[in-house]
Amino acid sequence: MTVWMLGTTAWAGEWAHQEIDPKANVHWTAYTIGKRNWEIGLVNQDYGLLDNLQVGTTLALWPLGAPNVHGKVTAIRSRKFDVALESGYTWTGLARFGVPDGSVHMVPIDAIASWEVSRRFSIHLGWGWTLVGAKGELQSKQIADGIDALTGFDLGPTLNKALGDQGGLYGGANLTLYRQRLGLEYRFNRRDSLVFSDTTFVSLRGCSRPESPPTAWARATSTSGRAPRRRSGCPCTTS
């Protein structure tokens, strides 16, 4: 469970007496910042191309060797209920993890629904997939470290199950991380909100290519809190 305060604290003063803007919070919601508006935050930096479309990046990741871009479009807009689609792309090399020619790229895809229950209270629901591709002569721990650096998820033993507990070196891997998100937002004034957010890891599906002995086929498994189910004959590409 994550709790954070959004906006500049203004419980007293001019903002405290202005009309509340229920759609001011654009973080993990279905709302966007609006056409030709900038939002420069500590984490994300975004620009509104249209009233319902924004693009941006996370500048803090660039010096760490992880160029990235993201965007969000509000596909359904109404007075009380909005639905948005959000996606992005992030890449990072694995040289700092001991893999000179290795890399990991990540493509998150999220569907977010926001319901304005009242003037001060909203509920935000999200369903997401994160597609991860890794290449290079990798061990499962190195793949997990790269994913952790990009997403903050420490997959650990779960990744070993998704890759089939094969051990040794992998020539690459393709993974899909499924997750759900719940956000509860209470607004104090025009822009300040208290948000309770919880992201739940649902399952992980993986496809790997063992480096040795070489093979044109891979093993795929699915994990969702149960013992992994193994299937043979899953072609794996890492491009």
C-alpha positions in Angstrom: 0.0 0.0 0.0 1.4 3.4 -1.0 0.2 6.7 0.4 1.2 10.1 -1.1 0.2 13.7 -1.1 -0.3 15.4 -4.5 0.0 19.1 -5.1 1.3 22.0 -3.1 0.1 21.9 0.5 -2.5 24.7 0.7 -5.0 23.8 3.3 -5.0 27.4 4.3 -4.9 30.3 1.9 -6.4 31.1 -1.5 -6.6 27.5 -2.9 -8.5 26.3 0.1 -11.4 28.5 -0.9 -11.5 27.7 -4.6 -13.7 25.1 -6.3 -12.3 21.6 -6.2 -11.0 20.2 -9.5 -11.8 16.4 -9.4 -9.7 15.7 -12.4 -6.5 17.6 -11.4 -4.6 14.4 -10.5 -3.2 12.8 -13.6 -1.0 10.2 -11.9 -2.3 6.6 -12.1 -5.7 8.0 -13.1 -7.6 8.2 -16.4 -7.2 12.0 -16.6 -4.7 14.0 -18.7 -3.2 17.4 -18.2 -4.9 19.2 -21.2 -3.7 20.7 -24.4 -0.5 22.7 -24.4 0.0 22.2 -20.7 3.3 21.1 -19.0 3.6 19.1 -15.9 7.2 18.9 -14.5 7.3 16.5 -11.5 10.0 14.8 -9.6 9.3 11.5 -11.4 7.5 12.2 -14.7 7.6 15.2 -17.0 4.6 15.5 -19.4 3.2 17.7 -22.1 -0.4 17.8 -23.4 -0.6 17.4 -27.2 -4.4 17.4 -27.1 -7.1 17.8 -24.5 -7.1 14.0 -24.0 -3.6 13.1 -25.1 -0.3 13.6 -23.3 3.3 12.4 -23.8 6.3 12.5 -21.6 9.4 10.9 -20.1 11.1 10.2 -16.8 14.3 12.3 -17.0 15.8 10.8 -13.9 16.3 7.4 -15.7 18.3 8.9 -18.6 21.5 9.5 -16.7 21.2 5.9 -15.4 21.4 4.6 -19.0 17.6 4.0 -19.4 16.1 6.2 -22.2 12.3 6.1 -22.0 9.1 7.6 -23.3 5.5 7.3 -22.3 2.0 8.5 -23.3 -1.6 8.4 -22.3 -4.9 9.0 -24.1 -8.3 9.3 -22.4 -10.5 7.2 -24.7 -13.8 7.7 -22.8 -14.6 11.0 -21.2 -17.8 11.9 -19.3 -18.7 13.9 -16.3 -18.2 11.1 -13.7 -16.5 8.3 -15.5 -13.3 8.2 -17.6 -11.2 5.5 -19.2 -7.7 5.9 -20.5 -5.0 3.8 -22.2 -1.4 4.3 -21.2 1.8 2.8 -22.6 5.5 3.5 -22.9 9.0 2.2 -23.8 12.1 1.9 -21.7 15.5 0.3 -22.6 18.6 -0.3 -20.5 21.9 -2.0 -21.0 23.1 -4.8 -18.7 26.8 -4.0 -18.7 26.6 -2.8 -15.1 25.2 -6.2 -14.2 28.1 -8.0 -15.8 26.6 -8.6 -19.3 28.5 -6.4 -21.8 26.3 -7.1 -24.8 23.1 -7.6 -22.8 20.0 -5.4 -22.6 16.5 -5.3 -21.3 13.5 -3.4 -22.8 10.1 -2.9 -21.3 6.7 -1.9 -22.8 4.0 -1.3 -20.1 0.4 -1.3 -21.3 -2.3 -0.1 -18.9 -6.0 0.4 -19.0 -7.2 2.8 -16.3 -10.8 3.7 -15.2 -11.6 6.6 -12.9 -14.9 7.1 -11.2 -15.7 10.5 -9.5 -17.9 9.2 -6.7 -18.3 12.7 -5.1 -16.8 16.1 -5.2 -14.1 15.0 -2.8 -13.7 11.3 -3.4 -12.7 9.2 -6.5 -11.8 5.5 -7.2 -9.2 4.5 -9.8 -8.9 1.0 -11.1 -6.1 -0.3 -13.4 -5.2 -3.4 -15.2 -1.8 -3.7 -16.8 0.7 -5.8 -18.7 4.4 -5.2 -18.8 6.1 -6.9 -21.8 9.8 -7.4 -21.0 12.5 -8.6 -23.5 16.0 -9.5 -22.5 18.9 -10.5 -24.7 22.6 -11.5 -24.1 24.2 -14.4 -22.3 22.2 -14.1 -19.1 21.6 -15.9 -15.9 18.1 -15.6 -14.4 19.4 -13.3 -11.6 20.8 -10.9 -14.2 17.5 -10.9 -16.0 15.7 -10.2 -12.6 18.1 -7.4 -11.8 17.4 -5.7 -15.1 13.7 -6.0 -14.6 14.0 -4.7 -11.0 16.0 -1.6 -12.3 13.2 -0.8 -14.8 10.0 -1.6 -12.8 10.9 -1.8 -9.1 9.5 -5.4 -9.0 11.8 -8.0 -7.4 10.7 -11.1 -9.1 13.3 -13.4 -7.6 12.2 -17.1 -7.4 9.0 -16.3 -9.4 11.2 -15.6 -12.5 13.0 -18.9 -12.1 9.6 -20.7 -12.3 8.5 -18.6 -15.3 11.7 -19.6 -17.1 11.3 -23.3 -16.3 13.9 -23.7 -13.5 16.4 -24.6 -16.2 19.4 -22.8 -14.7 22.6 -22.0 -16.6 22.9 -19.3 -19.2 20.0 -18.0 -21.4 20.4 -16.6 -24.8 17.4 -14.4 -24.1 13.9 -14.3 -22.6 10.5 -12.7 -23.2 8.3 -12.1 -20.2 4.8 -10.7 -19.5 4.0 -9.4 -16.1 0.3 -9.0 -15.2 -0.8 -6.6 -12.4 -3.8 -4.8 -11.0 -4.0 -1.4 -9.3 -6.4 0.2 -6.9 -6.3 3.9 -6.0 -8.5 5.8 -3.5 -8.3 9.6 -3.7 -9.6 12.2 -1.2 -9.4 15.8 -2.3 -8.7 18.6 0.3 -9.1 21.6 -1.9 -8.7 22.8 -5.5 -5.6 20.6 -6.3 -4.3 18.9 -3.2 -5.2 15.2 -2.7 -4.4 12.3 -0.4 -4.1 9.1 -2.4 -4.0 5.5 -1.2 -2.6 3.2 -3.9 -2.0 -0.5 -4.1 -0.4 -2.4 -7.0 -0.8 -6.2 -6.9 1.4 -8.6 -8.9 -1.0 -11.1 -10.5 1.1 -13.5 -12.5 4.1 -13.9 -14.8 4.4 -15.8 -18.0 7.8 -16.4 -19.6 9.5 -17.8 -22.6 13.3 -18.5 -22.6 15.9 -19.8 -24.9 18.7 -21.7 -23.2 22.2 -20.7 -24.3 23.7 -24.1 -24.0 23.0 -26.5 -25.5 21.6 -24.5 -28.4 18.1 -25.1 -29.4 15.5 -23.6 -31.7 12.8 -24.1 -29.2 12.1 -22.9 -25.7 10.1 -23.8 -22.6 7.2 -21.6 -21.5 5.5 -21.7 -18.2 2.8 -19.8 -16.4 2.8 -18.9 -12.7 -0.1 -17.6 -10.7 0.6 -18.7 -7.1 0.6 -22.4 -8.1 3.3 -24.8 -9.3 4.4 -23.9 -12.8 2.9 -25.7 -15.7 5.4 -26.5 -18.3 4.8 -26.6 -22.1 7.4 -27.6 -24.7 7.6 -26.3 -28.2 7.3 -22.5 -27.6 9.4 -20.6 -30.1 11.2 -17.7 -28.4 12.5 -14.6 -30.1 14.4 -11.9 -28.4 14.4 -9.1 -30.9 
